[in-house]
Structures are given as structure tokens and as C-alpha cells.
Amino acid sequence: MSTTHRTACILCSQNCGIHIQLDEVGQIDKITGDPAHPVSEGYLCQKATRLNYYQQQARLNSPLRRKADGSFEEVSWEVAIQEIADQLRHIRDTHGGKTIGYAGGGGQGNHLGGIYASALRTACQTPFIYSALAQEKTGNFWVHGKLFGRQNTNYAEAVAEAEYVLIIGSNPLQSHGLPKARPTINELSRDPKRTLVVIDPRETETAKKADIFLQVKAGKDAYLMAALLAVILQEDLQDKDFLANETVGFAEIRPHFMRIPISEYAAIAGIPLDKVQQVARGMAAAKTMAIRSDLGIEQSHNSTLNAYLARLLFLVTGNFGKEGTNCLHTALLPLIGHSKSPEEGGVVTPVTGMQGIGKLFPPNILPQEIDSDHPRRMRALIVESANPLSSYADIPAQRKAYAKLDLLVVIDVAMTETAQAAHYVLPAATQFEKLEATFFNLEFPKNFFHLRQPIWPPLENTLPEPEIHHRLVTAMGELPASFPVLAAIAKIDRRMPALRLLPLALAVTFAFRPRWKKYGLLVLKESLGKALPGESKTAALVWMAAHRYAKLYPKEVQRTGLNAKGYALGEALFNKIISSPSGTLISIHRHEDHANLIRHKDRKVHLAIPELLGWLDKLPEKALADADTEKAFPFNLIAGERRSYNANAILRNPEWRKVDKEGALKINPSDAEALGIQSGDWVICSSPVGSIRIIAKVTEEVPAGLLSMPHGYGLAYPGEEQPERMGALANMLTSSEDCDPLAKTPYHKQVAVKLEPLV
């Protein structure tokens, strides 16, 4: 008899609700959208329908330890945990905690493990987290800290409601990134009363739907956005009331745009002047305007400046904090923190002196932090639910550096490229074998959260990541394995939560055992967690988050239909979350209260960022430098295009892909003709750091001089005799040193390469 389970897709940040139907033997029979999900409402793209290739793959089912000859041997959990803990403790006590790093922290939909990993980092005494977010978004976070007061502020994009929509460096029809992306874009493009503008160097699927397509030259987005802002300010089209009442610093930024040569910048960007003027005037005149931007400008030249300019476009036109515009949002638990600047005493890395942004550090600097003679170089790296030797820039440099580590531990479901280089490999349960959640709840005015129950029991001899972290912390001598008294009190507390017995017991415990307070999440997991129904032990974290959220936003939580107050409201929210298998609304905000989400004391947007205004003034010099680079490597490569069957790098089985199995390199017909290349030919693509062999596809989709290839290909899937590798590894071409000077975000969308036929 078949059974149906409600859960979520894990392939992109939207985490759409799905129904997974299992057949009589417990295998996936069918996957459909969940109409009860509060945001996706039954919507599903084609990628999620083949999720069985994630669950049903070559799995790790035993801890592995590398032998002297480089091969691996199976060991027990007890042996692996104790040996790793002993080595971590030795490195910490001998060289200091800052010589230990942590990379990863959950895929697109398994964030609970990444959050519980904070306990292991505490035991190691390391502040260093290297994550995918720091490969993509830290420039945004830094800008948000300056504009809105905290680096962990973020905004929702009202693409579905706005009259005028600007999409910059994003292709929602393939990459999603906003709720129900495909019907949203299709409805927008069909509505004659609304305008869709797409800015991209490639004629993407979304660009083909646009009313206005600005095919910007690769890497020249900053010039185009600066020109748009210059038109608005030089023609005095800014929203004067909004700027006067809700911002500070406009007088400081205005002169920088008043002296921009608009026609010159339009020419550099490759856009006719009249089109630049048309779009700038359209934005300023629209009743509501929203901007959606993504990796196309976040991993390209001037990436942190791009983040600033994109936000100024909606701020100077007053399209912020009202219906149909970009609005800040809350989060049940923020994914990132806020880093102090080095001048304020913020943490910096020992070798490169890189500052943290959002409490994260960029993977680009890992090779330098490891492969160094510095006395505080990184000596140990813990990798969780990530594959740096595929997904981080400059694979050769990463491989060389990781070989120098005293200890490399990988926690994953499969024998990834990084696991193959590790000293120890610990097998984890998949996202559908454990309680899980994503903290990508990024909506306004309605926000939601989805706690997902396991569909299958964990594969024998695997463990969920929170349990792995707890065992390591215990083996390091930092914390007991269990807390029987607290667990007993927690059971009573669940029956009579109004008495607040558990919070009181925790306060007393931490008063007498202050060292345990640092590991509060693990204490909660082993006390409250044991009192929760079913396999919900790790939901103890959500209990804490629900109480925090209800305390911060009581009225907003009450608007979801919860009538309780104070502590009882937090309990009601938690109970609502754990009893809603399709997810649930956690808050309903009002636009008139939006200013309260700005974190500056004056509750105003601070427009002037001196570092970026200085960068803006130097754009003419940057244009000349870019021209010199283009002479040596004549093509610009987009290394990471989203296509119909690639999503992220966690998928292992190449049979997941129905089309484009090799991940073809797209090339313009004129370039192909000049090089004697036809569709289906194999070519060699080379950058200053490496070369790949890849199949070519000739198409008008890319302009002359631009190439495009997908990410997530070239992974080694374990076969019966030898690994099967389909496609090319994009990061054989990317350089860890070719990156944003402030955030160190790699230029994956702007790789200088040359191309030749494979003879």
C-alpha cells in the first residue's frame, strides 16, 4: 500500500512544499506540489519531480579513516569520534582555536545541522565559518549593514505585485529565487499595465519574456546602474519626500552621480542612451517598483559596488517599505550574524587579515589561510554538507592547500570529491531521513516556517549532523552526553508549560554550570528534545527560536490567529509550527510599521557609504584595466549558469538530468565560425589557472565574446568499477584571487578565458 508524506524540495532557496508518494516497498513513486504549503501553494518545477536521485544513490554507511597508503578503512563511530575529538583538542590547545575552520553548514534545505554545529565550533574555540553564502552574498550583507544598520537585515522583492519590475543578473524562470517564479514572471510579462525590464549579458529565458531587455556587456553592470541613477538625479526625478523623511545622506551621494557622463557609461555598458533614459524615467514614474538581483551581479566585476547601486535604484525612487516594493523582512532565526569591523575589534583571519561579514568568511581565502608558513595558519578543517573541492573557486589551489591540513573531517551523505581527500569521513542521514527545516523564510508582509518530519528512518550506521556534533563535543570533554534531571523536568514542562519549569531549571543549571551555557542548544536537544513527540528531538532549537520571535514581534505573530500573550505566545507559535506538516505562517506584518525593521537608531536608511562612493568615482580607471585583461583572454565566461537540470552541488547521481547531461558550453555563432567549431564539438577552454575539456553548443543566446557553462557538473559519482564523471568542473577555471576586493566574492560570472577546438 502506498503512503504520502508532506515535506519540501531541497534544490533551491524557495524550498517549495511537496508530497512524496512511496510505493509498497518504500521507494519514491511520485512527487507533486503541496497545495497546503502557505507560499508555494502547490507550485513545483520539473527539477523536484526527480528528487529520488538524491535519496537513492551511492550512500556512505560507515565512518571511514584514511590509512597511511591513502586508502580508507571502516571504523566504528566510537573510534572515529574519539580520534577526531582528540586531534581537535590537541590542535586547539597547541596552536589555538583560530587554527581550526568550519566549512559548509547545511545544503539548501538542511539548516538544523548547520546551526547545531555552533556547539562544535564553540568547543574548538574557532570563529571561522566558510560557507556558500560567503561565496555569493557577503557583499550584499556588508552593504545592508551600512544602509540598514545590521548585516543580517535582508529584503523581500515584491515582483508579483509591483507595477515596474527590474531583474538584474537573475533568471527566475530557471533559478527561481522568488515564490512561484514561473507563473509570477509569466503573469507579469502578459500584463499590459505592468513593465518587466531584464538586465543580463545573456538572453535568458526570463529576458525573452521582458518588455525591455538591456543586454549589458559582461561585467559592466556597475556602469549601467550608475548611468540609470545619474539620469534620475540629473533630471531631478528622485522621490524627494521619501529621501527627506526616511533617509539621511542624500546630499552626500548626489554629487557623485551628478558628474557621471551618462552617454559614456551607457556606451561602456553596451546599451543605447535612449534605452537607459527610458528605463530610468520608467522607474521614477512608476507607482511601485521592485528590483530582483542575484548572482549575475554578485559574482561579477564590481560586485559589492553592484549591490550598493542596485539598492540605491529603489531607494532614491522611494520604492522601499510600501506595498509592491522591496521591503525588509524578519526571520524566525537569522541565517547570519553581524560582524564588527576590524577597527571596532572585529575578528580577522590570521594569514590574510580578512574581516568577517555576517560572521562568515569567504572560501576564496582558504588556500592562503592553509597553505602558509604563518604560525597561526589553519591546521584543521571540518566540512559539513558541502563539497569545497568542487564548488569553491580554484580547485587546484584548494586541493594543494587541503593536502597540508593536519586534520580534514568531512560529514556528508556520499563520498564527495572533498571526502576523498579527508582524513575522516562521517556518514550523515539525508534531509529526508531526519527532522529538518530551512531558515530561508524571507517574505514580507507574511512570513512562514516549515519544519519537516522524516520520511524514512536513517540508513543504518548513519547519524544526523546534530548528533555527530554532540558526540564530538562530548568526546572533547566539554559536555555530558545526557542530562537526565533536565529531561525529566522537560517532560513535566510539556504537560504544564505555563509553569515555565524548563526555563527555570535551565537558568539554575547554567548558574551552577556556567560552562554548559555555551552549549545551550545541545542541552536543549537532550532535555526538551526528548520530551517532544516522535523523531523531533532537534526541534528543541525551534522552540527557542519561536519564543525569541514571539517576543520580538508579538503583534505580528498574533495576527496569524494566535491569541496568547507573552511566554504563552511563544509556546503557541512553537506548537503551531510542530503541528503543521505543510508549514505555517508565523507572522503578518504591516507596511506602516516597516521602519521598525531598520536597525539604525534613527530608523532611517543611511544612504552614503564612503568606501563605495570612492569606488564609484574610480569606475573610468576600472574600464581601462578590464580592456587590458580582455586582450590576453578574449572571452568572458559565465561559470555557473542555471539550466533545466542543474541546481546545486549536492546531487550525486548524474541520471537526475533528463537533458544537457554533459553541460554544454554555449558559444555565439560568429565566434564558433571564427574558431571552426560546431555544436557537438569538444573544445578546450582555458583560464589563467586551468583548463577543461567540454562539449560546445552554438547559440544566439549568448552574444559574441561571451561563453556560458553550468555549475554542478563534473562530479565523480561512484560507479561499480570507477567513478562516473559527466561534464566539466567549472572551478577548474576560476581563480581564488580573482575576486571582489572587499568581500572576496569570486568572479564566477566573469572569468577571462580563451577557447580552441580539441584536435
N, C-alpha and C positions, 0 to 999 in steps of 0.2 A: 504493500500500500504506500503510495507517495505521500510526502509531507511537504508543507510550505513554511518557510521561515522568512521573517522580515529582518532586513539588515540594510547595508549601504554599499554602494560601489566604492572602490578604493583607488580609482585610476586618475582622478584629478581633484582639485581642491573643493569641488562642489559636493562630492560625496552624496550623490543622489540616492534616495531611498529605493530599495529593490526588494522583490520577492524572489527567493531561491527555492525552486521546487526540486526535491530529492526523490529519486526513484526508490524501488523496493529495497535495493542494496545500499542505499545511502549515497549514491552518486548524483551529481547535478544533472537534472533532466531539462530544466527550463529556467530562464531568468527574465523577469519582467519588471517594469516600473511599479513602484508602490504608490497608489493614488492617495493614501493616507499621510504620506510624508508632507509636513507643513510647508515646504518650499518647492521641492521638485514636483510634487503632485502627480506622480505617475510618469513624468518625463524620463526618458532614458535614451542615450545614444548607442550606436552599434557596438562600441568598444566593450561595454559592460556585459553584453549578452554572451561573451565567451570567457567569463571570469574563471571557468573551470580549469583553464590552462594555467592559472595562477595556483589554484588549490591542488590540482592533480599534476604534479611534476616530480622531478627527482629531488627528494627531500633529504635533509640531514636528519639522522635519527640516533646519533650518539655524539657525545663530546669527543673531540679529536685533539691530539697533541702531536706537534711536529717532532720527528726523530732527527738524529744527527745527520742522517743521509738525505734529509729533505722530504721524506715521505711522512705520512700520517699514521698514527695508531689510535685505536679506540681506547678511551679510558672511562672510568666511572665519573659520575657527577661529583662525588665526594673528592676524588683525586684532583680533577680539573679545577674545581672551585678553590680548594685549599692551596694548590700550587700557584694559581693566578693571584689569590689574595696575598700569599707570602711574598711574591715578587712585587706586587703593587706597594705593599707596605715597606719593603726594602728600598725601592726606588724613592718613595715618598720621604722616608726617614733619612736616606743617604744624600739625595740630591735636591729634595724639596718637591712639594706638590705641583709646582708650576712646570715641572719636567714631565708631567702626565697630561695627556689630552684626551678628549672625548669627541668622536665624530658621528654624526647621524642624529638619531633620536626619534625614530618613527618615520614610516612612509607617509603617503598621502592620507591614510585613514587610521593609523595606529599610534595615537599620541599618548595613551596612558603609559606605555612603557618608557617613552622618552621623558615623561615628567617624573616618573618614579626613579629614573636614572640620576636625578639630582642628589639622591641619597648616596649613591656610589661616588659621585664627584665630590661630595662633602667629605666622605671617608678618605678620598685621595688628596683632599685639600687643593683641588685644582679649580680655577675659574674658567678654564678654556673649553668652550664648546664650538666645534666646527660643524656647520650644518649647511644643507641646501639653501636655506633662507639667506645665508651669508654669501652664497654664490649669486643670488638674484636680487634680493630686496633691501640690503642694508643701506644702500644709497637713499632709498625711499625713507627708511626708518630715521636716518640721520637728518634728512630734510624735515620730516614730521616733528622731530624733537625741536628744531628751531622754529618752525611755523606755529605748531600747536602746543608746545610745552613739554611733551614727552615722546620718546622714540617709539613707545608701544601704543601710540594713537594710530588709528587707521580709518579709512573712509570707505563707505559703500558707494557704488556707482549706479545711479538711477537710470540705467539705459532703457528699461522698459517703460518709463514714464516721461522722459524728457522730450521736449519739442525738437531740440537740436542736439545731436549726439556726435561726438568726436571720438573715433577709435584710433589710437596711436600705437603702432608696433604690436598689435594684437590681432588674432584671427579667431574670434569666438566660435565660428562655425566648426572649427577643428579643435581648438584648445579649450573651449568653454570658458571657465573663469567667472561666469555670471549665471544666475539661475535661469534654467530653461533656455540656454543660449540660442539654440537654433530657431525655435518659434519666436523668441524675442526679436532676433535680428530679422527674420522673415517678415514679421508684422510691421516692424519699423520701416523696412525698405518698401513695403506696399502702401504705406500711409502717405497720401499726398500732402497732408498738413504737417508732416514731420520731415526732418532732414538728417540723413546719415552721411557723415564725412569719414573717410578712411585714409589714414596716412601710413604708408608702408612702401618699402622699396620693391616688394613683390606683389603681383596682382593675385592676392589671396582669394579664397572662396568668399570671405566677407567683403573684400574690395569689389568683387563683381556685383555685389548687392548694393553698393553705395550710390547715393545721388551725386556725390563729388568724390573722386578718387585722386588724391595727391600722391603721385608716385615719386616719393622723395629719393634722392640718391642715398645709397647705403652709407650710414654713419653721419649723415648731415641733418639729422632731425633737430639738433640744437639750433641750427641756423634758421630752419623753417619756423620753429616755435618762437624764436626770438623775433623773427620778422612779423609773425602774427601779432605778438604783443606790441611790437613797435607801431603797427598800423592802428591798433586800438588806442594806444596812448597818444600817438602823434595826431590822430584825428579826434581826440578827446571823447572817445566812446566808452570809457570806463564807467562803472557804476559808482557815482560819486557818493551817494547816500550810504551804500554798503561800506565803502572804503573809509568814510569819515566816522561811521558809528561802530563798526565791528572789526576794524583792523588798526594797526599802527605801523608806521614805516613807509607809507606810500611815497611821501616826499623824498625819501632816500633812494627808492628804486627807480623813480620816474626818470631822472636824468640819464640813466644808463640806457634806457630804451629810446629816449628822445634823440640820441645821437647815432642810433643804428641806421646804416644805409640799407633801407628795405629792399630796393631793387637788386643791390649787390648780393645780399643774403639770399634772396629768392633764387638768383642765378646759381649760387653755390649749391643750394638745395635741389636745383633742377626743376623748380616749379615756376610757371609763368606768373608774372607780377599780378595780373588781374585775378588769377585764381587765389593768390594769397590774400588780396584785398577782399574778394568775395567771401571767403571763409571767415576772416576776421570780423567783417561787418555783420555777417550772419550770426556769429556767436554773440556779438554785442547786442544785436537787435532781438534775439530770441527771448521769449518769456521765461523759458527754462532751458538749461543746457547741462549736459553731463559728459564727462570725459572718462573713457576706459583706456588705460595704458597697461603695457605688460612688458615681457622680456625683450621685445624688439628694440625698446629704448633703454632698458635696464641692463642689457648686456652688450651695449654698443658704445661707440666713442662718446665721450662727454656724459656718461650715464648718470652720475649724481647731479650734474647740471640739468640734464634732461628731466629728472624727477622734479627739480625746482621749477623749471619753466612750465611743465605740464600743469602743475598745481597753480602757478600764477595765472594761467589761462582761465581757470574757473573762478579764481579769487578776484581778479581785477574786474571781471564782468559780473561779480556779485552772485555767481551761481554756486552757493555754498550754504548748507544748513536749512534749505527750504525744499518743499516737495518738488520732485523732478530734477534734483541737482545732486552733486556729490555731498555726502553727509558723513560725519564721524559716527562711529558705532561703538557699542560696548561689546565685551566678550565675557563669557562665563568664567574663563580663566585665560588671561593673555598668553599668547604663544611665546612672546619675548618679554624682556625687561627693559630697563633704561640704564644706559651706561654713562657714568660721569666722563667728562673729557679728561685727558691726561693732566691738564692744568688744574683740574679740580681734584686730582688724586685718583682718577680712574685707572683701571688695570690696563697694562700694556704687555705685549708678549716679550719674552727675554731677548730674542735674537733680532727680530725686525722692528721691535718697538711699536707694533700695530695696536691701535686703540680698539677696544670693544665697541660695538654698536648694537644696541638692543641686547646686551650681554652675550653677543655672538662674535665669533672671529672667522675671518674668511679662509676657506680651504686653499686659496691661492698661495698663502704664505707657508703652508705646511712643509713643502720641500725645504725651504730655507730654515724653518724652525727646527727641523730634524737633522738635516744634512749639514752640520756645522760643528766647529770645534769649541763653540761657546760653552762655558761650564754649566749653563742652565739650559742647554738645548733640550728639546723634547726627547725623552727616552722610552716612553710607553704611550701607546695609543689604543683606546677602546673604541671599536667601531660597532654601532648598533643599527640594524635595519638600513644600511647604506652600503654602497659599493664604490668607494673612492677611486679604485683603480680602473673604473670605467667612467664614472660620472664627474670626477674632478678634472680640472684643466691640466694639460701637460702630463699625460700618463707616464712617459719615460722618466720625467723628473720625480713624479710621485713614487714610482717603483724603486728608483735608485735610493730615494730617501727612506722608504719604509724598510728596506733591507738593513738599514743602520739601526733600527729600533732594537732596544733590549727586550721589549715585550710588545707584541701586537696580538690583541684579542678581538675576535670577530663574533658577534651574536647575530645569527641570521637563520633563515629557513632553508637556504640552499648553499651549495659550495660555490660562492661567487668568486670573481677574479681576486677580490681582496682577501677572501677566506683562504684561497690557495696560497697566499703569501704570509698567512698568520702563523703564530706560534701555537695558539689555541683557538679552536672553533667550537662555539657553544650553540647547540640546535634549539631554535625557538619555535613556539607554536605560531601558526599563521594567524592572520587577522580574523579568520572565520572560526578559529578554534578556541577563542578566548573572549572575555568581555572586552569591548573596545569602544573607542569614541574618537572623533576628531574635534579639535578646538578651532577649526575653521568656521566658526559661527560669526559671519562677517556682515550681517544685514542690518538695515535701518529702514523704517522705524520698528518693524517687527523682527525680533531675533529669536533663534531657536537652538535647540541642542538635541543630539541623538546619541543615546547610549545603547550600544548594540550587544545583544546576547550572543553567545557562541552557537554555531550551527552544528559543529562536530566536536567530539572530545579531542583533546590534543593528541597528536601522533605519539605513540608510545616512546618514552625516553626523551621527549622534548619538554620544555618549560616555557611559560610566558615570561616576558622580559622582567616584569616587576619581581617575580620570584627569583630570577637569576641575580638581580641587583641585591635583593635582600640577603641571599646566601653569601654573596661576596662580602657585603658589609659585615655580616655576622662572622665570617671566617677571618676578617681583618681585625676582629676583636673589638669592634665599635658598638655592637648592639646584640642583645639576646635574640634567639630565633623566635621566641614567643613571649606573650605577656598574659598569662592565664588570669590574673586578677582583673586586669582591664577588660579582657574578653568576656569575663563573667558579668562585669558591670555593664558592658555594651549590650548584652542580651536583655538585661532589665531595662536599659535605656530605650531600646527599640519598642518595648511594650508601653513605656511611660515616658516618652520624650519630653513632655512638659516639665518634668522634674530636673532636666539637664544634668543627669547623673554623670554621663560620659564627659562633657566639658569640664565639670568639677573634678572628676577623677584624673583627667589628663593634666589639669593645672597643678594638682597636688603632686602627681608623679613627676612632672617636669621640674617642680620646685625642689624635690628631693634628688632627682636625677637630671640635672641641667644638661648633661652631655647628650641625653636622649632627645632633647627638644630639637636638635639639629636634624634628627631623623624622624620627625613627626609623621611624615607620610607613611613610613613603614610601620610605625607604632599603630597608626590608624588602620592600616591594612590588616594587621594581625589582631586587632581588637574589634573595632566596629565591623571590619570586613567579614569576620567570622560570624557575625550576627545577622548579616544580610542574606536574603534568600538565594538559593541556587548557587550558580558559579559567579557571584557578584562581589567577591572579596575586594577586588581592585576599585570598585565603585566607592570605596571609602574616600578616595580623592574627590569624587564628585560631590559627596556630602559636604566636605569642607568648602568646595567651590560654590555650591548652592547657597550656603549660609553667607559667604562673603558677598555674593552677587545680590542677594536679597537685602543685605544691609546697605549696600551702595545705592541700589535702585529700587527702593520699596514700592513706590507708586507704580513704576513701570512693570514690576512683577505682578502687582495686584491687578493690573489691567488685563492680565491673561485669564482672570477669573478666580484667582486665589484671594480669599477674603481675610486671611490671617494677618497678624502684625508681629513685628519684632522677631524674636527667635522662632516663633511658630511659623512665620512666613518662610524662613529658610528651610524648615522641616517640610512644609507643604510643597515647596519647589522641588526639593530632593525627591520626595515621594512621587511627585508628578513625573519627574524625569525617569525614575527607575520603573515606573509602571506604564510607560509609553513606548511600545516596541517600534513604532514608526517615527519616533522623535516628537518633540513638543515645543510650542512657543514658550520662551522663558521670560520675555519682556515685550512690552509695546510702548514705544517712546513717542514723544510729540515734537514736532519741528520747532515749536515755540520755546522748547527747553534745550535746544541744540547747543547753545553757547555754553551750557554747563559741562559739555564734554571737552571743551578746550581746556588745557591744563595750565596755561599761563595764569598767574594770579589775577590779572585784569580781565580774564575771559575773552581776550581778543586775539586775533591772528597777528603774529609778528612777521610782517612781510619781508623785511630786509635781512638778508644773510650775507654779510660782507665777503666771506670766502667765495661764495658763488657769484656775487656781483663782480668781483675781481676776475673770476674765471670767464664770465660772460664778456668782459672787456677784452679778453685775450683771444677770442674766437678767430679774428682775422689771422693771427700768427699760427693758430692751430690748422687752419685751412692749408697754409703753405707746407707745413710739416707733413700733413696727410698726403699731399701731392707727391712728395719725395718718396714715401713708402710705396705708393701705388706704382712707381716706375719699376721697382725691383720685383714686386709680386703683383701682377696686373689685375688679378681677380679678387673681388670681395666675396667671401664665403659666409653664408648663414649656416652655422654648425649647430643645428638643433631645431629644425622645422617640425611642427606638429602636423601629422598626417592621419589618415583614416585608421591606421592600425599601429600607432606608437603612442605611448602615454608617458610613462616614467620608466626608470631603470630597474624596477623590482620584478618585472615579469621575466621569467626564465625560459619558458618553453616557446621556441620560435613558431610553433604551429598555431599560436594565438593569432598570428597575422594571416588574414584572408587574401590581402593584396599587397603589392610592393614588398615582397618578402626580403629582397636584398637591400632595400632602402636606397633607391637610385639617386644619383647626383643630377640635379636639374641644371641645364645649360641653355642659353639663348641660341636660336638657330644661326645667327650671324657668327657667334663665337665658335659654334660647333663646325660650321663650314670652313672657317679660317684654320681650324686645327685638324680638319679631316675626320671629324667624329660624328657618328650616327647613334641614334637610340639603340641601346643594347650593347654598345661597345664598352669594353673595360678601359679605364683610364687611370693614370697616376696623378693624384692631387697632392701637392707638396706645400708645406709652410716652412718658415724658418726653423721649426723644431722637429718636424717629422713628415712622413708620407703615408698615404693609404692607397689601396687598390679598391676601386669602386666602379659600379656599372653606371653608365650615363643615360640620361633621358633628355631629349631635345624638346624644348617647350617655350612658347611665348610668355609663359607665366613669369619668367624672370627676365629682366632687361639685359642688354649687353653689358658685360663686365661683372655680372652678379651670378654666383652659383649658390645652390641650396641643397643641403642634405639633412636627413632626420637625425635625432638622437635616439639612444636606447637600442641601437643595433650593435652587431659585432660581439655580443655577449657569448661566453662559452657555456653552452648548455650541455650538461653531462650526458654523453651517449653510451651505448653498450661497449664500444671499443675505444673511441676517442671523442673529445668534446666536439659538438657541432657548433660552428660559428657562422652565422648568416649576417651579411652586411659588414660595414666598416665602423670602427670606433672613431667617432668624431674627435675625441680628446687626444688622439694621436697627433692632431694638428694644432690644437690650442696651446697657448703658452701661459704659464702661471705668472709671467712677468708682464704680459700684455693685458693690462687691466686698468680699471679706474684708479686714479692716483689717491683718492680719498677713501673710498670704501673697499678698494681692491677687488671689485666685481670683475670677473673675466669678460673679455670681449668676444663671447661666443657667437654673437650675431655680426661680427665684423673681423673676420680672420683673413689676413692677407695671404693669398696662395697663388701658385702657378699650376698649370694643367698641361698634361701631354698624353697622347694616346699610348696605350700599352701595346708595345710591338710584340 
